């Protein structure tokens, strides 16, 4: 194979394969049944999502962290499992080091629709959690093709959830 073909292949791979991200934390549990009970209820329907996101984005930009917008609802087991994993001490330390997190209540997919619309997702979601990883300085969505990568969190493992969070960290 010629040098030119190798170079073209390397360039194509660099364009199409996402960065591997940061080293994920080693999660201390292997099953969701080991999470602290009751699972968290992180979504508050009384919060002003636009204000919360603006404040979190400013904080993330000032601290050099990414903005993580977690769209979900307390009725959703996957949403609560994800937040339960994010509250494990080793995962929380990782998340706190790399992200500013804001939880946005979407009701039964009928509340705070302006948030996904802002990032180009005006259509109705079929499931949550939906996570937006945002560059706070440019307000650019970094995980456009994988916003719903954790909608079936309960079918995954705690370590896989931590791995997903790590893959977006430069």
VONU-125012 format. One line per field, with one value per atom (N, C-alpha, C): residue in one letter; atom name; x, z, y; residue number from 0. Coordinates in Angstrom, 3 decimals, always signed. Example, Ala and Ser with C-alpha at 12.3 -4.5 7.8 and 13.67 -1.06 7.14 Angstrom:
2
type = A;A;A;S;S;S
atom = N;CA;C;N;CA;C
px = +13.190;+12.300;+13.200;+12.850;+13.670;+12.900
pz = +7.800;+7.800;+7.800;+7.080;+7.140;+7.870
py = -5.690;-4.500;-3.300;-2.250;-1.060;+0.030
seq = 0;0;0;1;1;1
***
This chain:
170
type = X;X;X;X;X;X;X;X;X;X;X;X;X;X;X;X;X;X;X;X;X;X;X;X;X;X;X;X;X;X;X;X;X;X;X;X;X;X;X;X;X;X;X;X;X;X;X;X;X;X;X;X;X;X;X;X;X;X;X;X;X;X;X;X;X;X;X;X;X;X;X;X;X;X;X;X;X;X;X;X;X;X;X;X;X;X;X;X;X;X;X;X;X;X;X;X;X;X;X;X;X;X;X;X;X;X;X;X;X;X;X;X;X;X;X;X;X;X;X;X;X;X;X;X;X;X;X;X;X;X;X;X;X;X;X;X;X;X;X;X;X;X;X;X;X;X;X;X;X;X;X;X;X;X;X;X;X;X;X;X;X;X;X;X;X;X;X;X;X;X;X;X;X;X;X;X;X;X;X;X;X;X;X;X;X;X;X;X;X;X;X;X;X;X;X;X;X;X;X;X;X;X;X;X;X;X;X;X;X;X;X;X;X;X;X;X;X;X;X;X;X;X;X;X;X;X;X;X;X;X;X;X;X;X;X;X;X;X;X;X;X;X;X;X;X;X;X;X;X;X;X;X;X;X;X;X;X;X;X;X;X;X;X;X;X;X;X;X;X;X;X;X;X;X;X;X;X;X;X;X;X;X;X;X;X;X;X;X;X;X;X;X;X;X;X;X;X;X;X;X;X;X;X;X;X;X;X;X;X;X;X;X;X;X;X;X;X;X;X;X;X;X;X;X;X;X;X;X;X;X;X;X;X;X;X;X;X;X;X;X;X;X;X;X;X;X;X;X;X;X;X;X;X;X;X;X;X;X;X;X;X;X;X;X;X;X;X;X;X;X;X;X;X;X;X;X;X;X;X;X;X;X;X;X;X;X;X;X;X;X;X;X;X;X;X;X;X;X;X;X;X;X;X;X;X;X;X;X;X;X;X;X;X;X;X;X;X;X;X;X;X;X;X;X;X;X;X;X;X;X;X;X;X;X;X;X;X;X;X;X;X;X;X;X;X;X;X;X;X;X;X;X;X;X;X;X;X;X;X;X;X;X;X;X;X;X;X;X;X;X;X;X;X;X;X;X;X;X;X;X;X;X;X;X;X;X;X;X;X;X;X;X;X;X;X;X;X;X;X;X;X;X;X;X;X;X;X;X;X;X
atom = N;CA;C;N;CA;C;N;CA;C;N;CA;C;N;CA;C;N;CA;C;N;CA;C;N;CA;C;N;CA;C;N;CA;C;N;CA;C;N;CA;C;N;CA;C;N;CA;C;N;CA;C;N;CA;C;N;CA;C;N;CA;C;N;CA;C;N;CA;C;N;CA;C;N;CA;C;N;CA;C;N;CA;C;N;CA;C;N;CA;C;N;CA;C;N;CA;C;N;CA;C;N;CA;C;N;CA;C;N;CA;C;N;CA;C;N;CA;C;N;CA;C;N;CA;C;N;CA;C;N;CA;C;N;CA;C;N;CA;C;N;CA;C;N;CA;C;N;CA;C;N;CA;C;N;CA;C;N;CA;C;N;CA;C;N;CA;C;N;CA;C;N;CA;C;N;CA;C;N;CA;C;N;CA;C;N;CA;C;N;CA;C;N;CA;C;N;CA;C;N;CA;C;N;CA;C;N;CA;C;N;CA;C;N;CA;C;N;CA;C;N;CA;C;N;CA;C;N;CA;C;N;CA;C;N;CA;C;N;CA;C;N;CA;C;N;CA;C;N;CA;C;N;CA;C;N;CA;C;N;CA;C;N;CA;C;N;CA;C;N;CA;C;N;CA;C;N;CA;C;N;CA;C;N;CA;C;N;CA;C;N;CA;C;N;CA;C;N;CA;C;N;CA;C;N;CA;C;N;CA;C;N;CA;C;N;CA;C;N;CA;C;N;CA;C;N;CA;C;N;CA;C;N;CA;C;N;CA;C;N;CA;C;N;CA;C;N;CA;C;N;CA;C;N;CA;C;N;CA;C;N;CA;C;N;CA;C;N;CA;C;N;CA;C;N;CA;C;N;CA;C;N;CA;C;N;CA;C;N;CA;C;N;CA;C;N;CA;C;N;CA;C;N;CA;C;N;CA;C;N;CA;C;N;CA;C;N;CA;C;N;CA;C;N;CA;C;N;CA;C;N;CA;C;N;CA;C;N;CA;C;N;CA;C;N;CA;C;N;CA;C;N;CA;C;N;CA;C;N;CA;C;N;CA;C;N;CA;C;N;CA;C;N;CA;C;N;CA;C;N;CA;C;N;CA;C;N;CA;C;N;CA;C;N;CA;C;N;CA;C;N;CA;C;N;CA;C;N;CA;C;N;CA;C;N;CA;C;N;CA;C;N;CA;C;N;CA;C;N;CA;C;N;CA;C;N;CA;C;N;CA;C;N;CA;C;N;CA;C;N;CA;C;N;CA;C;N;CA;C;N;CA;C;N;CA;C;N;CA;C;N;CA;C;N;CA;C;N;CA;C;N;CA;C;N;CA;C;N;CA;C;N;CA;C
px = +0.844;+0.000;+0.892;+0.536;+1.355;+1.205;+2.172;+2.157;+0.919;+0.567;-0.601;-1.882;-2.034;-3.220;-3.266;-2.109;-2.063;-2.453;-1.965;-2.272;-3.767;-4.339;-5.766;-6.569;-6.181;-6.862;-6.790;-5.631;-5.466;-6.333;-6.387;-7.204;-8.685;-9.131;-10.524;-10.872;-9.973;-10.224;-10.309;-9.433;-9.443;-10.740;-11.286;-12.516;-13.723;-13.763;-14.962;-14.987;-13.859;-13.820;-13.721;-14.701;-14.645;-13.469;-13.045;-11.968;-12.388;-11.420;-11.720;-12.124;-11.778;-12.168;-11.210;-11.635;-10.823;-10.915;-9.996;-10.034;-11.230;-12.170;-13.348;-12.993;-13.792;-13.557;-13.891;-13.229;-13.538;-14.701;-15.828;-17.042;-16.972;-17.393;-17.266;-18.358;-19.385;-20.464;-20.569;-21.104;-21.236;-22.684;-23.641;-25.063;-25.812;-26.873;-27.672;-28.367;-28.603;-29.213;-28.369;-27.097;-26.201;-26.246;-27.006;-27.129;-27.870;-27.534;-28.220;-29.702;-30.560;-32.010;-32.553;-33.575;-34.235;-33.363;-33.605;-32.894;-33.254;-32.359;-32.634;-33.860;-34.441;-35.521;-34.973;-34.153;-33.407;-34.142;-35.316;-35.979;-37.108;-37.007;-37.951;-38.757;-40.044;-40.890;-41.150;-40.707;-40.897;-39.694;-38.617;-37.400;-37.580;-36.867;-36.830;-35.648;-35.940;-34.887;-33.978;-34.541;-33.715;-32.742;-33.214;-32.330;-31.269;-31.685;-30.729;-29.640;-30.023;-29.037;-28.109;-28.638;-27.796;-26.775;-27.218;-26.305;-25.248;-25.675;-24.726;-23.738;-24.229;-23.341;-22.281;-22.680;-21.720;-20.698;-21.156;-20.245;-19.282;-19.800;-18.952;-17.919;-18.328;-17.394;-16.298;-16.671;-15.695;-14.714;-15.166;-14.321;-13.598;-13.892;-13.251;-13.828;-15.026;-15.680;-16.710;-17.201;-18.293;-19.621;-20.638;-21.988;-22.686;-23.296;-24.046;-25.500;-26.370;-27.796;-28.470;-29.067;-29.734;-31.232;-31.851;-33.291;-33.948;-34.882;-35.517;-36.703;-37.130;-38.253;-38.132;-38.691;-38.617;-39.404;-40.321;-41.095;-40.255;-39.117;-38.283;-37.199;-37.295;-36.309;-34.903;-34.774;-33.450;-32.826;-33.645;-33.159;-32.631;-33.378;-32.999;-31.788;-31.691;-30.515;-29.270;-29.376;-28.231;-27.750;-28.670;-28.281;-27.728;-28.290;-27.752;-26.308;-25.987;-24.593;-23.731;-24.260;-23.481;-23.223;-24.014;-23.811;-22.866;-22.455;-21.436;-20.186;-19.505;-18.382;-17.338;-16.952;-15.918;-16.409;-17.686;-18.243;-18.518;-19.026;-19.285;-18.007;-16.909;-15.632;-15.238;-15.428;-15.114;-16.029;-17.320;-18.282;-18.003;-17.782;-17.514;-16.232;-15.270;-14.007;-14.145;-15.134;-15.217;-16.495;-17.540;-18.844;-19.475;-20.328;-21.326;-22.649;-23.372;-24.578;-25.821;-26.788;-28.096;-29.148;-30.049;-31.154;-32.369;-32.979;-34.146;-35.314;-36.386;-37.587;-38.338;-38.614;-39.361;-40.788;-41.213;-42.563;-42.728;-43.839;-44.092;-43.787;-42.598;-42.104;-42.889;-43.475;-44.284;-43.860;-42.746;-42.292;-40.872;-40.578;-39.242;-38.765;-39.669;-39.343;-38.397;-38.321;-37.432;-35.962;-35.656;-34.256;-33.738;-34.381;-33.886;-34.011;-35.043;-35.206;-34.021;-33.512;-32.352;-31.138;-31.014;-29.870;-30.215;-31.344;-31.692;-32.537;-33.139;-33.965;-35.383;-36.088;-37.445;-38.449;-38.091;-39.026;-39.192;-40.292;-40.599;-39.705;-39.190;-38.399;-39.329;-38.811;-39.591;-39.207;-38.042;-37.546;-36.551;-36.352;-35.340;-34.602;-33.430;-32.769;-32.141;-32.137;-31.425;-30.382;-29.135;-28.042;-27.436;-27.292;-26.618;-25.280;-24.204;-22.867;-22.561;-22.371;-22.279;-20.953;-20.329;-19.180;-19.765;-19.529;-20.192;-19.729;-18.546;-18.044;-18.701;-19.026;-19.634;-21.109;-21.597;-22.959;-23.197;-22.125;-22.217;-22.400;-23.368;-23.632;-22.541;-21.871;-20.744;-21.159;-22.291;-22.725;-23.997;-24.031;-25.215;-25.744;-24.861;-25.282;-25.501;-25.371;-25.522;-26.204;-27.224;-27.919;-28.733;-29.138;-29.987;-29.248;-27.950;-27.128;-27.395;-28.109;-28.348;-29.825;-30.696;-32.131;-32.483;-31.674;-31.887;-30.826;-30.598;-29.539;-29.650;-30.855;-31.057;-30.591;-30.436;-29.970;-28.457;-27.817;-26.372;-25.733;-24.574;-23.910;-23.495;-23.268;-22.776;-21.487;-20.580;-19.326;-19.558;-20.501;-20.794;-21.336;-22.120;-22.611;-21.460;-20.541;-19.365;-18.500;-18.365;-17.589;-18.204;-19.545;-20.215;-19.915;-19.976;-19.691;-18.256;-17.337;-15.916;-15.578;-16.345;-15.953;-16.042;-16.768;-16.901;-15.887;-15.145;-14.166;-12.880;-12.402;-11.168;-9.941
pz = +0.000;+0.000;+0.000;-0.797;-0.923;+0.292;+0.432;+1.505;+1.394;+0.170;-0.045;+0.440;+0.155;+0.591;+2.115;+2.738;+4.198;+4.799;+4.218;+4.702;+4.553;+3.416;+3.197;+4.213;+4.439;+5.422;+6.817;+7.197;+8.526;+8.677;+7.636;+7.679;+7.788;+6.990;+7.055;+8.424;+9.001;+10.325;+11.362;+11.276;+12.233;+12.136;+10.945;+10.755;+11.248;+11.003;+11.288;+12.662;+13.285;+14.591;+15.670;+16.608;+17.660;+18.605;+19.248;+20.221;+21.333;+21.924;+22.965;+24.275;+24.458;+25.679;+26.821;+27.989;+29.198;+29.720;+30.583;+31.279;+32.232;+32.067;+32.943;+34.358;+35.323;+36.681;+36.771;+37.642;+37.904;+38.892;+38.433;+39.246;+40.287;+41.492;+42.633;+42.702;+41.888;+41.909;+40.529;+40.480;+39.188;+38.728;+39.663;+39.327;+39.888;+39.184;+39.641;+40.962;+41.267;+42.536;+43.735;+43.497;+44.565;+44.817;+43.996;+44.202;+45.498;+46.111;+47.318;+47.012;+47.914;+47.750;+48.785;+48.477;+47.187;+46.182;+44.910;+43.860;+43.931;+43.447;+43.511;+42.693;+43.103;+42.364;+41.939;+40.881;+40.562;+39.712;+39.212;+38.267;+38.955;+38.940;+39.633;+38.596;+38.524;+37.522;+37.821;+38.970;+39.325;+38.946;+38.494;+38.149;+36.817;+36.654;+35.388;+34.593;+33.656;+32.919;+32.170;+31.546;+30.778;+31.690;+32.846;+33.797;+34.334;+34.700;+35.228;+34.202;+32.947;+31.902;+31.686;+31.643;+31.455;+32.583;+33.818;+34.961;+34.900;+34.569;+34.482;+33.339;+32.224;+31.075;+31.437;+32.111;+32.538;+33.498;+34.429;+35.397;+34.674;+33.723;+32.967;+32.147;+31.486;+30.671;+31.537;+32.695;+33.593;+34.170;+34.338;+34.968;+33.959;+32.672;+31.651;+31.581;+32.108;+32.088;+30.970;+30.694;+29.752;+30.469;+29.714;+30.239;+29.910;+30.905;+30.709;+31.078;+30.060;+30.272;+30.258;+31.385;+31.556;+31.487;+30.377;+30.196;+30.662;+31.585;+32.098;+32.974;+33.701;+34.616;+35.755;+36.892;+38.060;+37.881;+36.947;+36.650;+35.898;+35.355;+34.467;+35.259;+35.289;+36.018;+35.451;+34.123;+33.512;+33.941;+34.019;+34.446;+35.873;+36.738;+38.145;+38.351;+37.579;+37.654;+37.217;+36.111;+35.629;+36.693;+37.289;+38.323;+39.548;+39.874;+40.987;+40.744;+39.533;+39.187;+39.256;+38.755;+38.778;+40.200;+41.172;+42.566;+43.326;+42.709;+43.346;+43.548;+44.677;+44.959;+43.843;+43.282;+42.252;+40.945;+40.623;+39.402;+39.631;+40.819;+41.151;+41.072;+41.572;+41.503;+40.048;+39.198;+37.778;+37.128;+37.354;+36.755;+37.235;+38.521;+39.061;+38.489;+38.144;+37.584;+36.127;+35.419;+33.972;+33.490;+34.284;+33.845;+34.881;+34.379;+35.209;+34.734;+35.650;+35.302;+35.657;+34.745;+35.025;+34.625;+35.568;+35.312;+34.878;+33.766;+33.225;+33.168;+33.870;+33.872;+32.552;+31.864;+30.604;+30.762;+31.998;+32.225;+31.515;+30.834;+30.024;+28.567;+28.353;+27.046;+26.552;+27.493;+27.109;+27.806;+28.501;+29.239;+28.797;+28.789;+28.466;+27.088;+26.132;+24.761;+24.085;+24.586;+24.002;+24.166;+25.173;+25.409;+24.275;+23.985;+22.850;+21.522;+21.371;+20.122;+19.907;+20.980;+20.887;+20.275;+20.535;+20.022;+18.767;+18.129;+16.853;+16.943;+18.098;+18.289;+18.669;+17.711;+17.963;+17.979;+17.348;+17.321;+18.716;+18.905;+20.205;+20.468;+21.672;+22.057;+22.361;+22.180;+22.506;+23.862;+24.343;+25.607;+26.223;+27.510;+28.254;+29.128;+29.621;+29.614;+28.259;+27.998;+26.858;+27.446;+27.026;+27.551;+26.436;+26.722;+25.806;+26.436;+25.734;+26.139;+25.303;+25.965;+25.281;+25.606;+24.564;+24.766;+25.240;+26.483;+27.016;+26.387;+25.803;+25.207;+23.866;+23.118;+21.794;+21.777;+22.832;+22.925;+21.854;+21.453;+20.424;+21.078;+20.554;+21.030;+20.536;+21.434;+21.077;+20.762;+21.254;+21.068;+20.222;+19.173;+18.317;+17.871;+17.579;+17.084;+18.185;+19.436;+20.533;+21.749;+21.518;+22.645;+23.438;+22.776;+23.439;+23.721;+23.880;+24.106;+25.406;+26.326;+27.636;+27.941;+26.921;+27.180;+27.780;+27.535;+28.135;+29.197;+30.043;+31.049;+31.862;+32.209;+33.054;+32.381;+31.052;+30.328;+30.189;+30.727;+30.642;+31.960;+32.240;+33.522;+34.102;+35.397;+35.966;+35.288;+34.988;+34.352;+32.948;+32.206;+30.858;+30.897;+31.919;+32.045;+32.314;+33.178;+33.453;+32.204;+31.447;+30.202;+29.222;+29.109;+28.200;+28.602;+29.888;+30.357;+30.063;+30.125;+29.906;+28.440;+27.554;+26.145;+25.553;+26.186;+25.658;+26.223;+27.213;+27.863;+27.039;+26.646;+25.829;+26.593
py = -1.171;+0.000;+1.238;+2.205;+3.399;+4.307;+5.169;+6.146;+7.030;+7.416;+8.267;+7.577;+6.297;+5.542;+5.448;+5.231;+5.184;+6.526;+7.599;+8.932;+9.228;+8.894;+9.101;+8.291;+7.048;+6.210;+6.799;+7.307;+7.898;+9.145;+9.965;+11.176;+10.806;+9.851;+9.421;+8.862;+8.092;+7.529;+8.638;+9.624;+10.723;+11.520;+11.630;+12.394;+11.619;+10.311;+9.532;+8.890;+8.667;+8.014;+9.080;+9.131;+10.137;+9.887;+10.950;+10.841;+9.885;+9.228;+8.258;+8.910;+10.167;+10.851;+10.574;+10.974;+10.823;+9.399;+9.076;+7.787;+7.800;+6.885;+6.897;+6.447;+6.864;+6.380;+4.901;+4.203;+2.800;+2.771;+2.255;+2.263;+1.151;+1.470;+0.554;-0.509;-0.390;-1.381;-2.025;-3.215;-3.894;-4.010;-3.813;-3.927;-2.725;-2.340;-1.204;-1.489;-2.754;-3.117;-2.713;-2.412;-1.984;-0.476;+0.264;+1.711;+1.998;+3.134;+3.584;+3.763;+3.311;+3.438;+4.396;+5.152;+5.220;+5.953;+5.671;+6.379;+7.860;+8.738;+10.179;+10.590;+11.701;+12.364;+13.738;+13.782;+15.004;+16.039;+15.712;+16.606;+17.367;+18.702;+19.562;+20.338;+20.070;+20.713;+22.192;+22.662;+24.068;+24.940;+24.314;+25.051;+25.778;+26.881;+27.619;+27.067;+26.175;+25.474;+26.444;+27.463;+28.405;+29.137;+29.568;+30.256;+29.294;+28.076;+27.095;+26.777;+26.623;+26.318;+27.502;+28.712;+29.905;+30.029;+29.810;+29.887;+28.783;+27.562;+26.443;+26.652;+27.185;+27.437;+28.475;+29.541;+30.571;+29.988;+29.177;+28.535;+27.591;+26.819;+25.889;+26.648;+27.705;+28.491;+29.097;+29.608;+30.230;+29.218;+27.978;+26.958;+26.059;+26.228;+25.391;+23.984;+23.802;+22.488;+22.442;+21.258;+21.075;+21.255;+21.621;+21.698;+20.392;+19.763;+18.531;+18.803;+18.787;+19.008;+17.645;+17.284;+15.998;+16.227;+15.812;+15.934;+14.650;+14.757;+13.547;+13.858;+12.855;+12.992;+11.998;+12.345;+11.465;+10.173;+10.118;+8.911;+7.881;+8.300;+7.480;+6.734;+5.419;+4.614;+4.807;+4.869;+5.056;+6.382;+7.427;+8.742;+8.701;+8.053;+7.988;+7.079;+6.010;+5.130;+5.887;+6.620;+7.396;+8.370;+9.111;+10.071;+9.342;+8.181;+7.388;+6.987;+6.587;+6.247;+7.505;+8.624;+9.871;+10.359;+9.887;+10.278;+9.343;+8.231;+7.394;+8.243;+8.142;+9.046;+9.115;+7.983;+7.993;+8.615;+8.413;+9.007;+10.487;+10.824;+12.229;+13.050;+12.518;+13.237;+13.480;+12.478;+12.620;+13.657;+13.522;+14.453;+15.872;+16.060;+17.396;+17.999;+17.164;+17.653;+18.093;+17.539;+17.770;+18.440;+18.431;+18.930;+19.847;+20.733;+21.393;+20.805;+20.183;+19.430;+20.231;+20.203;+20.785;+19.756;+19.469;+18.543;+19.347;+18.923;+19.621;+18.645;+18.991;+18.161;+18.344;+17.235;+17.296;+16.798;+16.596;+16.092;+14.759;+14.621;+13.412;+13.750;+14.312;+14.762;+15.984;+16.744;+17.896;+19.194;+19.181;+20.346;+20.707;+21.981;+22.498;+22.050;+22.012;+21.616;+22.597;+23.826;+24.827;+24.432;+23.632;+23.248;+22.357;+21.233;+20.444;+21.190;+22.018;+22.781;+23.716;+24.292;+25.195;+24.493;+23.204;+22.439;+21.632;+21.982;+21.366;+20.115;+19.875;+18.680;+19.095;+19.670;+20.131;+18.984;+17.862;+16.738;+16.146;+15.471;+14.878;+13.661;+13.588;+12.430;+11.270;+10.081;+8.896;+8.336;+8.733;+8.192;+9.177;+9.040;+9.779;+8.769;+9.049;+10.341;+10.673;+11.965;+12.522;+13.455;+13.262;+14.083;+14.921;+16.216;+17.122;+17.492;+17.181;+17.612;+18.843;+19.977;+21.260;+21.940;+22.502;+23.386;+24.710;+25.098;+26.286;+27.598;+27.610;+28.851;+29.139;+28.083;+28.265;+27.883;+27.255;+26.719;+25.656;+24.970;+23.934;+22.573;+21.825;+20.475;+19.540;+18.829;+17.969;+16.540;+16.116;+14.722;+14.638;+15.410;+15.509;+14.150;+13.218;+11.903;+10.872;+11.279;+10.320;+10.944;+11.742;+12.379;+11.378;+10.302;+9.315;+8.007;+8.105;+6.922;+6.191;+6.822;+6.200;+6.003;+6.051;+5.916;+4.560;+3.554;+2.239;+1.961;+2.943;+2.845;+1.560;+1.166;-0.020;-1.301;-1.287;-2.471;-2.485;-1.481;-1.339;-1.796;-1.263;-1.500;-0.152;-0.081;+1.173;+1.647;+0.717;+1.108;+1.660;+1.082;+1.571;+3.002;+3.335;+4.707;+5.665;+5.279;+6.107;+6.241;+5.160;+5.204;+6.199;+6.200;+7.131;+8.571;+8.870;+10.226;+10.637;+9.683;+9.985;+10.212;+9.641;+9.713;+11.108;+12.017;+13.378;+14.350;+13.911;+14.781;+14.776;+15.966;+16.011;+15.558
seq = 0;0;0;1;1;1;2;2;2;3;3;3;4;4;4;5;5;5;6;6;6;7;7;7;8;8;8;9;9;9;10;10;10;11;11;11;12;12;12;13;13;13;14;14;14;15;15;15;16;16;16;17;17;17;18;18;18;19;19;19;20;20;20;21;21;21;22;22;22;23;23;23;24;24;24;25;25;25;26;26;26;27;27;27;28;28;28;29;29;29;30;30;30;31;31;31;32;32;32;33;33;33;34;34;34;35;35;35;36;36;36;37;37;37;38;38;38;39;39;39;40;40;40;41;41;41;42;42;42;43;43;43;44;44;44;45;45;45;46;46;46;47;47;47;48;48;48;49;49;49;50;50;50;51;51;51;52;52;52;53;53;53;54;54;54;55;55;55;56;56;56;57;57;57;58;58;58;59;59;59;60;60;60;61;61;61;62;62;62;63;63;63;64;64;64;65;65;65;66;66;66;67;67;67;68;68;68;69;69;69;70;70;70;71;71;71;72;72;72;73;73;73;74;74;74;75;75;75;76;76;76;77;77;77;78;78;78;79;79;79;80;80;80;81;81;81;82;82;82;83;83;83;84;84;84;85;85;85;86;86;86;87;87;87;88;88;88;89;89;89;90;90;90;91;91;91;92;92;92;93;93;93;94;94;94;95;95;95;96;96;96;97;97;97;98;98;98;99;99;99;100;100;100;101;101;101;102;102;102;103;103;103;104;104;104;105;105;105;106;106;106;107;107;107;108;108;108;109;109;109;110;110;110;111;111;111;112;112;112;113;113;113;114;114;114;115;115;115;116;116;116;117;117;117;118;118;118;119;119;119;120;120;120;121;121;121;122;122;122;123;123;123;124;124;124;125;125;125;126;126;126;127;127;127;128;128;128;129;129;129;130;130;130;131;131;131;132;132;132;133;133;133;134;134;134;135;135;135;136;136;136;137;137;137;138;138;138;139;139;139;140;140;140;141;141;141;142;142;142;143;143;143;144;144;144;145;145;145;146;146;146;147;147;147;148;148;148;149;149;149;150;150;150;151;151;151;152;152;152;153;153;153;154;154;154;155;155;155;156;156;156;157;157;157;158;158;158;159;159;159;160;160;160;161;161;161;162;162;162;163;163;163;164;164;164;165;165;165;166;166;166;167;167;167;168;168;168;169;169;169
***
